Amino acid sequence: MIRLLSIEFFKLRHNRASKVLTIFYFGLLTSIALVTAIKVEAGPVSFKLADQGIFEFPFIWHFNTYVAALFKFFLLFVIVSMVANEYANKTLKQNLIDGLSKKEYILSKFYMVIAMSLASTVFVFIVSLTLGLIYSTNKGIDVIFTDWEYFVGFFVKLVSFFSLGLFMGIWIKRSAFAIGGLFIFYILEGLSTWILGFFISKDLNEMIQSVLPFNSSELLIPQPFKRMDAIQDISNQLGGMPEQDYSVPLFNLFISLLWTAIFIYGAYTLIKKRDL
């Protein structure tokens, strides 16, 4: 595993575009702290986001993992471009000539996906912990150690998404077309469930959506904005909102891991059958 990872990090260090995108991605994760300066003004309503409890423990774990997941496309570009460049520069063929098996090649890419996802998760945790210690009014150990499940959901979400990107990169072999294919896939997934909504019940449609690749991953971290203090105050004035479950769904964790296995096996099958 260490040998395969070292090969991938060597390639990353010597790929300028990938290095720039990676640095930019982690810079964006750091920019979550800039939310403290955002002020929302809507008619008579005026408030700063930092004053709405978003950096309070344990809500900060939910809010920051949800926001950080929005930036995952930048690392996706890194993964897809690295795969595409290996086809274009004949690096893949050279790796196989030098003794790397096709199975080891796929494993090296999957280990890189795990490493990037883990690094992102740890980085978001450090940023969130720092902001929480600065801004949270409740710094009790029992509160700080609550709701860490969102980091599990965040990690699995990234692994599943990047595995899909890896599969598309190997399948299509061109980074621009692979990224375009992902967006088309995403649009078709949403469009198909929207059309199905006219013919099947709402519950059945939601069940189908929950097992599709993109949506099952998105459902891992429910949107947290309804939990913000300002939204809660407005809701209470209007009669309140129905109770909502904000926990990480175990079912979607399983489905996302299943899709990850399918994507990695699919990528291996493509490499195994191709004459490189």
N, C-alpha and C positions, 0 to 999 in steps of 0.2 A: 504493500500500500504506500509506504513512504517513498519507494523508488518511483512509482507511477505518479505520485503527487509532485515529486521534485521535477519530473519531466514537464508536467503541465505548468508549474510555476516558472520554470525556465523559459517556456514559450511565452508566458504572460509578460515576463520582464523584458523580453526582446520584441514585443509587439507594442509599438508606440500608441496606436489608437486604443488598444485594450487597456493600457495603463492609464491613459487620459480618462476614459470612460469610468474605470474603476475608481480613480481618485475623485472624479466628479460625483459619482454615486455616493461615496462615503461623505463627501462634502454636503450633499443634499440631506443625508441623514442627520448630519450635525446641525443643519439649518432649521431643524424642528424647533430649536431653541428660539428662533426668530418669531415664533408664534406669540411669544410674550409681548411683542410690540404691536401686534395687530389689534386695531380698534374697529368695532363694528358699529355703524350708525344707520338706523333704519327708522326715519321719522323721529318720534319721541323716544325711541329705544336706542340707547347708546351704552356700550360696554366693551371692555377689553377681554380678549379671549383668556388671558392669563388669570383673570379674576373670576372665571367661571368654573373653577375646580378641575381644569384639565390636567393640572400638574399636582393634584392631590393624590396621595397613595390611598387606595390601590388603583384608582381610575386611570392614572397616568400610564399604567401598563397596557390598558385597553386602547386608549387614545393614540399613544405613540406607535404601537405595533400596527394599528390600522393605517395611520398616516404614512409610516415608513414603507408599508407594502405597496403604496401607490408609486413608489420610485423603482420598483423591481425591474421595469423595462430596460433601465440602463445596464444592469448586469446581464439581462437577457441578450442585449446587443453584443456584449463581450463574449458570451458563450457561443452564440451563433456565428459571429465573425471569426472566432478562433477556429471553429470547425470548417467554415467555408474557406479560410485562408489555407488550411492544410490540404484541401483539395486543389486549390488554385496553384499553390507553391510545391505541390507533390511531396509535402512533408509526411503525409499519411503513408504514402507508398514507401518512402525512405525509412520510416519507423518500422514498418513491417519487414523490410529488407534487413534492417539492423537487428532483427530478432524479436521485436514486439509482436505478440500474437494479436489477432483481432479481438479476442476476449479481453486481453489486457488493455488494448486501446480503448474499448468502451468503458472498462472499469476505471481507467485513468480519467476519462471525461466525467464519469459519475462521481468519482472521488472529488473532482474539482467542483462539481455542482454542490456536493455536501459541504466542502470546505468554504465555498463562497456563502452558502446559506447560513452556516454556523458562524462565520465571521460577521455577517450582517446581524444575526440575532444577538451575539455578544456585544456588538457595537451599539445597537439600539438599546440594549439593557443598560450599558454604561451611561449613555446619554440620558436615558430616562431616570436612572437612579440619581444622577447628578442634579438634574432639574427638580426631581422630587425632593431631594435633600435641601435644595435652595428655597423652593416655593411652597412645599406642602406644609400645612399647619399641623398635620398629624404624622409624626415620625416614629410611632411605636413599632417595635420589631414585629409584633403580630400583624400589623397593618401592612408593613412593607413586604412581608412574605406571603401576602394574599394575592390571588389571581395571577400567579405566574403561568397559568395554563395558556395565556395569550402568546407567550413566547414559544410554546410548543406548537400552537396553531400557526404562528408566523413562520417558524422554521419549516414545518411541513408544507405550508403554502408556497414558500420559495423553492423548495426541493421539487415539488410537483410541477410548478410553472417552468423552472429551468430545465427539467427533464423533458417536458414537451418541446421547449426550444431546442434542446439537443437533438431530439428525434427529427424535428423539422429541418434543422441544419444539415444533418446527415442525409435525410431523404432528398432535399432539394439541391443541396450543395452550393447554393449561392445565397449570401447573407441577405441581400435586399429582397430577393424572392421568398426566402424563408420567413423573414419578418412580415412581408406582405401576406404570405400564406397564413401566418398566425392570426393576423387581423381579420382576414376573410373567414377563417375558422371561427373566430370569436363572434363575428357578425352573424354567420350562419347558425351558430348555436343559439344566439338570442332570437333570431328571426324564426327559427323552427319552433321554439317554445311559445313564441307569441302567436304563431299560426295555430299551434295545437290548442291554445287557449280558447279558440272558437269552437272546438269540436269535443273537448273533454272537460271534465270537472276541474275546478280550481285546485282541489287537493291532489288529484292525479297529476296535473300539470306541474305543481310544485315538487312532487315526488320525482318526476322525470328530470326536472331542472337540477335537483339536488345530487344526481348521479352523473351529470355531464361534466367533462373535464374542467372547463373554466369556472362554471358556476359552483361546483362542489368545492373548488379551491377558494372562491370568493366568500363562500358562506362560513369559512373557518373562523373569520373574525367579523362578527356583526358590526354594522356601523354604530359608532358610539355617541353620535351628536345628540340624540334624544336624552342622553343621560346628563348633558351639560346643565348647569344651574339655571341659565337664562331660559332654556327650552322648557325645563321643568316648571319654572315660575309661570311662563306663558300658558303651559298646558294646564296647570292647576287653576288658573283664572278662567280657562275655557271649559272646565269640568273634568280635567284629568285625561290621561291616556290609558288604554288597556295595558295590563302587565305584559312585559316582553322579556323573553329569556335572552340574556346577553352572553351566556357561557359558550365556550368552544364546543361545537357539536361533535361527539365521539363518532357518530355515523359518518360525517364528512371527513374526519381524520382518516378513517378506514378507507373510504372511497378515494381520497386523494393519494394515499399510499398505494392503493391498488392501481390507480392510473400511472403513478410513478413507475411501478414494476412493469406495466404494459409498455410505456414509452421506452424504457431502457432495454427491455427485451426486443421491442420492435427495432430500435436502433442497432442492436447487436445482430438481429436477423438480416437487416439491410446490408451491413458491413460483411457479414459472413457469406451472403449470396453474390455479392458484387465481385467482378473481376477488376481488382485495383492495380 
